[in-house]
Amino acid sequence: MGSSMVNMFLLSVLCMGLASAQDLGCIALHCSLQMGVCVLDHDCRLTLECMGTCSGRPDEAQCQFECEMTLGNGNKAFISLLQCMATHGCLPELPPDGHCLAGPEDTVQEIQTIDQVAGDWWVVRGVNCGQDSTWSGGYDWYPCQHERYLVLEDGWINNTTYCGGKEDSCTTDMIVTIPHATMPSPGLIRLDYDDEPLLPQVEKWHIVSRPQEDFMFVMWCGTNPALDYNGAFVLSRGRTQEGMTEDTLLEFEAVAAVHGVSWAAMCVSDNSACPEDP
């Protein structure tokens, strides 16, 4: 790749707001080959351009995540560039998205195996809704979020589907990711991803309340080489909060308060119009 093309690409990335001048120097030093392959790859270049349009938007983190998952996910050139940047410390330093609200000591101790929560779950209420600079990712408010815990020959998985968008309306095709699931301690599910653009990516789902068979309150904490990201949501066997008893509601409100969460401020999702068999 000629030096003029390298300089042109570095300038375009800087102008798109994807990296600082310091980050670009690191990329040029350590990842110029991967950068050249990316700029010559149609889908990789589209991913960077998409991420550039997010710069300065109130939902910048959510916007860039959608670009990565809809355009960049599975693209070898994009993944190679990201992994090179992570290996050599070229990724920008980002503040954590939200707070890790719970730990192993907060979980429901009676849940000791994943088969106790196997099957289908919908996200019907969340904490990280992109509502402010603390909870900027909006991960708990993606439309049509569905979890399905299944056991395969090599162990448990969480077949996860959702789409980009907001307020129960999809603006992208459905996104599918399938992390491996284990339970290292009671009430704690660890998800290890191998199908995300930036690895390693690990999430710890703390089941902090399950007063009713069809509902559970999960506080989760995630990390990858670029970002620590967090949230919490209520999972339902149904597509909405319908069927939640008064006792369960009071329990969830109390658990939320203990962890510094306002139940009333949580975003509500209605998955009634989502695909029949996600």
Buried (B, 14 or more C-beta within 10 A) or exposed (E): EEEEEBEEBBEBBBEBBBBEEEBBEBBBEBBBEBBBBBBEBEBBBBBBBBBBBBEEEEBBBBBBBBBBBBBBBEBEBBBBBBBBBBEEEBBEEEEEBBBBBBEEEBBBEEBEEBEBBBEBBBBBBBBBBBBEEEBBBBBBBBBBBBBBBBEEEEEBBBBBBBBBBBEBEBEBEBBBBBBBBEBEBBBBBBBEBEEBBBBEBBBBBBBBBBBBEBBBBBBBBBBBBBBBBBBBBBBBBBBBBEEBEEEBBEBBBEBBEEBEBEBEEBBBBBBEEBEEEB
